[in-house]
Amino acid sequence: MQLFPLSVARTARRGLSLDIICGDAGSDRATLAELLEMPAEGALILLLEGPGGSGGMLAMCPAMLAALIEVQTLGCVNTHPILPRRPTRTDAAMVSDWVDAMLIDLEDTLACHEDLTWVDGFRVSGHLVDTRPLALMLEDVAYQALCLTCDLAQAREGRIVLALPADGRGRKPKTDDPVEQSSGPADTDFGPQLAARVLAARAEVQASLLRLRLPLAELNGLRAGQLLPLPMAALDRIEILGIDGVSRAVGRLGQQGGQRAVRITQCEEVRAASADAAVALPALARAS
């Protein structure tokens, strides 16, 4: 499954500020007996609980565990050799939130994919430092095992094994997604569909009353209570700026439902004024 590495790297970067470069995830069906041989020596084994009381596991090698702990405690991945030790309850607590976030991200990524049925709904429920209890704690069924090798901030190489029941007991993938349903000749509609989704996304806009220019010395000297005169401010010509800083429309300042509002009066695109168009301020009024 090629989306597993994406979720691992994305949640590590987003939640821990850790840069991980993942290789391809090897995917195999495995028996419970084969599953017990997959974790590396000294690995932390996190027990996962899913729909209908089903169980799975995520095992991370000592190097992967050390990187996740170090980036949270030291702010970076240490390059020193890893001393052999048994994973602790504290280790499990420090990485469980990241594992849950990664599983949630993987679910969201697979929302329209058939693999969702066996990935969906699993969260960390406990931990082990030895694979032997797994034989009693997990069902003797076929498992889908994903093995992933990771470059950890170019300082270490780590390995993760994710194993979940292959029969799949989670949600069914969404079937009302037009992009997923399209196939063959209908794929020609992908462009318009993508454009429609992008244009429907929320975007931040700003209403600009006036642009000012003043010496850096005066800018650095601003303090609470000081007055900024707006000599050319026009309440009937408020610029509406897009996220790129370009003026997209002009409006008039008003009120709606007890809140400040801008009524659009001119919709044609107006290119953002450069610094040359900024208003130079006279001497600033000082607070009394």
Residue pairs with C-beta under 8 A, 6 or more apart in sequence:
1 25
1 27
1 115
1 146
2 24
2 25
3 106
3 109
3 110
3 113
3 115
4 25
4 106
4 146
4 148
4 162
5 22
5 23
5 24
5 25
5 148
6 22
6 109
7 102
7 105
7 106
7 109
8 20
8 22
8 102
8 148
8 150
8 160
9 20
9 21
9 22
9 150
10 105
11 98
11 101
11 102
11 105
12 18
12 19
12 20
12 68
12 98
12 102
13 19
13 20
15 97
15 98
15 101
16 68
16 71
16 72
16 98
17 71
18 67
18 68
18 71
18 77
18 152
18 153
19 153
19 154
20 150
20 151
20 152
20 153
21 150
21 151
21 154
22 148
22 149
22 150
22 151
23 148
23 149
23 150
25 146
25 147
25 148
26 146
26 147
26 148
27 144
27 145
27 146
27 147
28 144
28 145
28 147
29 142
29 143
29 144
29 145
29 166
30 38
30 142
30 143
30 144
30 145
30 163
31 140
31 142
31 143
32 134
32 135
32 138
32 139
32 140
32 141
32 143
33 135
35 57
35 134
35 138
35 143
35 145
35 163
36 131
36 132
36 134
36 135
37 131
38 59
38 145
38 147
38 161
38 163
39 45
39 59
39 61
39 131
39 161
40 59
40 61
40 62
40 159
42 61
42 62
42 84
42 85
42 86
42 87
43 59
43 60
43 61
43 62
43 65
43 87
44 59
44 60
44 62
44 65
44 87
44 91
44 92
44 95
44 127
44 129
45 57
45 58
45 59
45 127
45 128
45 129
45 130
45 131
45 134
46 57
46 58
46 59
46 60
46 92
46 95
46 96
46 99
46 124
46 126
46 127
47 55
47 56
47 57
47 124
47 125
47 126
47 127
47 128
47 137
48 55
48 56
48 57
48 58
48 103
48 122
48 123
48 124
48 125
48 164
49 55
49 122
49 123
49 125
50 56
50 120
50 121
50 122
50 123
50 164
50 165
50 169
50 170
51 120
51 121
51 169
51 170
52 169
54 139
54 164
54 165
54 169
55 125
55 137
55 138
55 139
55 165
56 122
56 138
56 143
56 162
56 163
56 164
56 165
57 134
57 138
57 161
57 162
57 163
58 99
58 124
58 160
58 161
58 162
58 163
59 160
59 161
59 163
60 68
60 95
60 158
60 159
60 160
60 161
61 158
61 159
61 160
62 82
62 84
62 85
62 87
63 82
63 152
63 156
63 157
63 158
63 159
64 150
64 152
64 158
64 159
64 160
65 87
65 91
65 95
65 158
66 77
66 78
66 82
66 156
67 77
67 152
67 153
67 155
67 156
67 158
68 94
68 95
68 98
69 91
69 94
69 95
70 76
70 77
70 78
71 77
71 153
72 94
76 153
76 155
77 152
77 153
77 155
77 156
78 155
79 155
79 156
82 156
86 129
87 127
87 129
89 127
91 127
92 124
92 126
92 127
96 124
96 127
99 124
100 123
100 124
103 119
103 122
103 123
106 119
107 116
107 119
107 120
107 121
110 116
110 119
110 120
110 173
111 173
111 174
112 173
112 174
112 175
112 177
112 179
112 180
113 173
114 173
116 170
116 171
116 172
116 173
117 168
117 169
117 170
117 171
117 172
117 173
118 144
118 164
118 165
118 166
118 167
118 168
118 169
118 170
119 164
119 170
120 170
120 171
121 169
121 170
121 171
122 164
128 134
139 165
141 165
141 166
141 167
142 165
142 166
142 167
143 163
143 164
143 165
143 166
144 163
144 164
144 165
144 166
145 161
145 162
145 163
146 160
146 161
146 162
146 163
147 159
147 160
147 161
148 159
148 160
148 161
148 162
149 157
149 158
149 159
150 157
150 158
150 159
150 160
151 157
152 158
173 180
174 180
175 181
178 189
178 193
179 190
179 193
179 194
182 189
182 190
182 193
203 242
203 243
204 243
205 240
205 241
205 242
205 243
205 248
206 240
206 241
207 238
207 239
207 240
207 241
207 251
207 253
207 262
208 238
208 239
208 240
208 241
208 247
209 230
209 233
209 235
209 238
209 253
210 230
210 232
210 233
210 234
210 279
211 273
211 277
211 278
211 279
212 228
212 230
212 278
212 279
212 280
212 281
213 275
213 278
213 279
213 280
213 281
214 280
214 281
214 284
218 281
218 284
222 284
223 287
224 287
225 287
225 288
226 284
226 285
226 286
226 287
227 284
227 285
227 286
227 287
228 281
228 284
229 281
229 282
229 284
229 285
231 279
231 281
231 282
232 279
235 252
235 253
236 252
236 253
236 265
237 250
237 252
238 250
238 251
238 252
238 253
238 262
239 247
239 249
239 250
239 270
240 247
240 248
240 249
240 250
240 251
240 262
240 264
241 247
241 248
241 272
242 248
245 272
246 269
246 271
246 272
247 269
247 270
247 271
247 272
247 273
248 269
248 270
249 264
249 266
249 267
249 268
249 270
250 264
250 265
250 266
250 270
251 262
251 263
251 264
251 265
251 266
252 262
252 263
252 265
253 260
253 261
253 262
254 260
254 261
254 262
254 263
255 261
